[in-house]
Amino acid sequence: MSDCRDLPNIDPAAFDIPGLEKLNAPQVSSHPPRILILYGSLRERSYSRFLAEEAARILTRFGAEVRFFDPHGLPLPDDAEPTHPKVMELNKLSVWSEAHVWSSPERHGAMSGVMKAQIDWLPLAYKGIRPTQGRTLALLQVCGGSQSFNAVNNMRILGRWMRMVTIPNQSSVAKAYNEFDDAGRMKQSAYYERVVDVMEELYKFTLLVRDRSDYLTDRYSERRDGLAQNNPTLKAAMDDVSTRNKAQSSS
């Protein structure tokens, strides 16, 4: 328990001082990193899918276990129950994963609706588990014209919202129709080398984070909430603060 006499609003029982020794993983995983790839187009010749498949080949060569979610048949958000088979498939894959790759075309200056629908179906909590929190994330986009970063910037905001560790590097492929051959394989270019860079960075970050994500995402407010559930007096005080905060925000 920390001495918090100079911090009267702090609950000492829930206050934890971070330290390097706490970053030591209690158990180091030996299985291949588990990486889920989502792509944002249903077209037969989909460049975002081609880019995702190229990323998967690189990750597999590094040693990862890679799985894809096929968005065909996924209903629009709120147009079906969470028990829909495609929704359940997506959530189970995310729970299984330790990292994500999101690959989207840019549509009207943003990620595609197909991409957004997949992310919207991923809840912050699922059967007591947070299927995205603490997972690493890499972002890719394809452009029909000159290079843009609107889609990756959109997805970066969503990655933060989903409490993911989004790596700094990213890839945007301009004039994607010139960058893939008839078989859908990506041609050698600076764009291809950037994809290799991004996947290498994702792989390293995943190895670094996956056994430490529970500690990295452990929060004071949630520890205090947990204590409050077993302390009626503390819970009543917290409920009173929450009520006053809502009243202030609505006034």
C-alpha positions as CSV (number, residue, x, y, z in Angstrom):
1,M,0.0,0.0,0.0
2,S,1.4,3.4,-1.0
3,D,1.7,6.4,1.3
4,C,-0.7,8.9,-0.4
5,R,-1.1,11.5,2.4
6,D,-0.2,14.3,-0.1
7,L,-2.9,12.9,-2.5
8,P,-6.1,13.0,-0.6
9,N,-8.3,11.9,-3.5
10,I,-6.3,8.7,-4.0
11,D,-7.3,5.4,-2.5
12,P,-4.0,4.0,-1.2
13,A,-5.3,0.4,-1.5
14,A,-5.7,0.8,-5.3
15,F,-2.6,3.0,-6.0
16,D,0.3,1.1,-7.5
17,I,3.7,2.5,-8.3
18,P,5.0,1.1,-11.7
19,G,8.4,-0.5,-11.7
20,L,10.7,-2.3,-14.1
21,E,10.6,-5.4,-12.1
22,K,6.8,-5.6,-12.6
23,L,7.4,-5.8,-16.4
24,N,9.0,-9.2,-16.0
25,A,6.6,-11.6,-17.6
26,P,5.4,-14.2,-15.1
27,Q,5.6,-16.7,-17.9
28,V,7.2,-16.3,-21.3
29,S,5.0,-17.7,-24.1
30,S,6.7,-20.2,-26.5
31,H,3.9,-20.5,-29.0
32,P,4.0,-18.6,-32.3
33,P,2.5,-15.1,-32.1
34,R,-1.2,-15.3,-33.0
35,I,-2.2,-12.6,-35.5
36,L,-5.6,-11.8,-36.9
37,I,-5.9,-10.0,-40.2
38,L,-8.9,-8.0,-41.3
39,Y,-9.4,-6.5,-44.7
40,G,-11.9,-3.9,-45.9
41,S,-13.2,-4.9,-49.4
42,L,-15.5,-7.6,-50.8
43,R,-14.4,-7.2,-54.4
44,E,-13.0,-10.3,-56.2
45,R,-9.9,-8.4,-57.1
46,S,-9.5,-6.6,-53.8
47,Y,-6.2,-4.8,-53.4
48,S,-6.7,-4.4,-49.6
49,R,-7.0,-8.2,-49.4
50,F,-4.0,-8.7,-51.7
51,L,-2.0,-6.4,-49.4
52,A,-3.3,-8.3,-46.3
53,E,-2.3,-11.6,-47.9
54,E,1.2,-10.3,-48.6
55,A,1.5,-9.2,-45.0
56,A,0.4,-12.6,-43.9
57,R,3.2,-14.3,-46.0
58,I,5.8,-12.1,-44.3
59,L,4.4,-12.7,-40.8
60,T,4.3,-16.5,-41.4
61,R,7.9,-16.4,-42.5
62,F,8.8,-14.6,-39.3
63,G,7.1,-17.5,-37.4
64,A,3.6,-16.2,-36.7
65,E,0.3,-18.1,-36.8
66,V,-1.9,-16.0,-39.0
67,R,-5.7,-16.2,-39.4
68,F,-8.0,-14.2,-41.6
69,F,-11.6,-13.1,-41.1
70,D,-13.6,-13.2,-44.3
71,P,-16.1,-10.3,-44.1
72,H,-18.5,-11.8,-46.7
73,G,-21.9,-12.3,-44.9
74,L,-21.1,-10.1,-41.9
75,P,-24.3,-8.0,-41.2
76,L,-24.2,-4.3,-40.7
77,P,-23.8,-3.3,-37.0
78,D,-27.2,-3.4,-35.2
79,D,-28.8,-5.2,-38.1
80,A,-28.4,-8.6,-36.4
81,E,-28.0,-10.0,-32.9
82,P,-24.5,-10.5,-31.5
83,T,-25.2,-14.2,-31.8
84,H,-25.1,-14.1,-35.6
85,P,-22.6,-16.8,-36.7
86,K,-20.3,-14.3,-38.5
87,V,-20.2,-11.9,-35.5
88,M,-19.4,-14.8,-33.2
89,E,-16.7,-16.0,-35.6
90,L,-15.1,-12.5,-35.6
91,N,-15.2,-12.2,-31.8
92,K,-13.7,-15.6,-31.2
93,L,-10.9,-14.8,-33.6
94,S,-10.1,-11.6,-31.8
95,V,-10.1,-13.3,-28.4
96,W,-7.8,-15.9,-29.9
97,S,-5.4,-13.3,-31.3
98,E,-2.5,-11.5,-29.7
99,A,-2.2,-8.9,-32.6
100,H,-4.2,-7.5,-35.5
101,V,-3.5,-6.3,-38.9
102,W,-6.1,-4.0,-40.5
103,S,-5.9,-3.4,-44.2
104,S,-8.4,-1.0,-45.9
105,P,-9.0,0.8,-49.1
106,E,-9.6,4.5,-48.8
107,R,-13.2,5.4,-49.6
108,H,-14.3,9.0,-49.7
109,G,-11.3,10.1,-47.5
110,A,-11.8,7.4,-44.9
111,M,-11.6,3.6,-44.3
112,S,-14.2,1.6,-46.1
113,G,-17.6,0.7,-44.6
114,V,-16.7,-3.0,-44.8
115,M,-13.7,-2.3,-42.6
116,K,-15.6,-0.1,-40.1
117,A,-18.4,-2.7,-39.8
118,Q,-15.9,-5.3,-38.6
119,I,-14.4,-3.0,-36.0
120,D,-17.9,-1.9,-34.9
121,W,-18.8,-5.6,-34.2
122,L,-15.8,-6.0,-31.9
123,P,-17.0,-5.1,-28.4
124,L,-14.9,-3.6,-25.7
125,A,-16.0,-6.5,-23.5
126,Y,-17.1,-10.0,-24.6
127,K,-18.1,-12.7,-22.0
128,G,-15.9,-11.0,-19.4
129,I,-13.0,-10.7,-21.8
130,R,-11.8,-7.7,-23.7
131,P,-11.2,-9.0,-27.2
132,T,-8.9,-6.2,-28.4
133,Q,-7.4,-4.6,-25.2
134,G,-3.6,-4.9,-25.0
135,R,-3.3,-6.5,-28.4
136,T,-0.8,-5.0,-30.9
137,L,-2.1,-3.5,-34.1
138,A,-0.6,-2.7,-37.5
139,L,-2.3,-0.5,-40.1
140,L,-2.3,-0.8,-43.9
141,Q,-4.2,1.0,-46.7
142,V,-4.4,1.0,-50.5
143,C,-5.1,4.0,-52.6
144,G,-6.7,4.3,-56.0
145,G,-4.7,7.4,-56.8
146,S,-1.9,9.3,-55.1
147,Q,-0.7,8.4,-51.7
148,S,-2.9,9.3,-48.8
149,F,-3.0,8.5,-45.1
150,N,-6.6,9.1,-44.3
151,A,-7.6,5.5,-43.8
152,V,-4.7,4.6,-41.6
153,N,-5.2,7.7,-39.6
154,N,-8.9,6.8,-39.2
155,M,-8.0,3.3,-38.1
156,R,-5.3,4.6,-35.7
157,I,-8.0,6.5,-33.8
158,L,-10.1,3.3,-33.7
159,G,-7.1,1.3,-32.5
160,R,-6.7,3.7,-29.6
161,W,-10.5,3.6,-28.8
162,M,-10.3,-0.2,-28.8
163,R,-7.4,0.0,-26.3
164,M,-4.9,-1.5,-28.6
165,V,-1.1,-0.9,-28.8
166,T,-0.9,0.5,-32.3
167,I,2.7,0.4,-33.6
168,P,4.2,3.6,-34.9
169,N,5.0,2.4,-38.5
170,Q,2.3,2.1,-41.1
171,S,1.9,1.5,-44.8
172,S,0.0,3.3,-47.6
173,V,0.2,2.0,-51.1
174,A,-0.5,4.5,-53.8
175,K,-2.1,3.5,-57.2
176,A,-2.5,0.0,-55.9
177,Y,-3.6,-1.3,-59.3
178,N,0.0,-0.8,-60.4
179,E,1.5,-2.6,-57.4
180,F,0.1,-6.1,-57.8
181,D,0.5,-8.7,-60.6
182,D,-2.3,-10.7,-62.2
183,A,-2.0,-13.3,-59.5
184,G,-2.4,-10.7,-56.8
185,R,1.2,-10.8,-55.6
186,M,2.8,-7.5,-54.7
187,K,5.6,-6.4,-56.9
188,Q,9.0,-5.4,-55.6
189,S,9.1,-1.7,-54.7
190,A,9.6,0.7,-51.9
191,Y,6.0,0.1,-51.0
192,Y,6.7,-3.6,-50.6
193,E,9.7,-2.9,-48.4
194,R,7.6,-0.7,-46.2
195,V,5.2,-3.5,-45.7
196,V,8.1,-5.8,-44.6
197,D,9.2,-3.0,-42.2
198,V,5.7,-2.7,-40.7
199,M,5.2,-6.5,-40.3
200,E,8.7,-6.8,-38.7
201,E,7.8,-4.0,-36.3
202,L,4.5,-5.6,-35.4
203,Y,6.1,-9.0,-34.8
204,K,8.7,-7.4,-32.4
205,F,6.1,-5.4,-30.6
206,T,3.9,-8.5,-30.2
207,L,6.7,-10.5,-28.7
208,L,7.4,-7.6,-26.3
209,V,3.8,-6.9,-25.3
210,R,1.8,-10.2,-25.3
211,D,3.1,-11.6,-22.0
212,R,2.8,-8.2,-20.3
213,S,-0.5,-6.9,-21.6
214,D,-2.4,-7.7,-18.4
215,Y,0.0,-5.5,-16.4
216,L,0.3,-2.8,-19.0
217,T,-3.5,-2.4,-19.1
218,D,-4.1,-2.7,-15.3
219,R,-5.6,0.6,-14.2
220,Y,-6.0,2.4,-10.9
221,S,-9.7,3.2,-11.6
222,E,-10.6,-0.4,-12.3
223,R,-8.6,-1.7,-9.3
224,R,-10.6,0.8,-7.2
225,D,-13.9,-0.4,-8.7
226,G,-12.9,-3.9,-7.8
227,L,-12.3,-2.9,-4.2
228,A,-15.6,-1.0,-4.1
229,Q,-17.6,-4.1,-5.0
230,N,-16.5,-5.6,-1.7
231,N,-16.9,-2.4,0.3
232,P,-20.4,-0.9,0.4
233,T,-19.2,2.4,2.0
234,L,-16.7,3.0,-0.7
235,K,-19.1,2.0,-3.4
236,A,-21.7,4.5,-2.1
237,A,-19.1,7.2,-2.2
238,M,-18.1,6.4,-5.7
239,D,-21.7,6.3,-6.9
240,D,-22.2,9.8,-5.3
241,V,-19.1,11.2,-7.2
242,S,-20.4,9.6,-10.4
243,T,-23.8,11.2,-9.9
244,R,-22.3,14.6,-9.3
245,N,-20.0,14.4,-12.3
246,K,-23.0,13.5,-14.5
247,A,-24.9,16.5,-13.1
248,Q,-22.1,18.8,-13.8
249,S,-21.6,17.6,-17.4
250,S,-25.3,18.0,-18.2
251,S,-25.6,21.5,-16.7
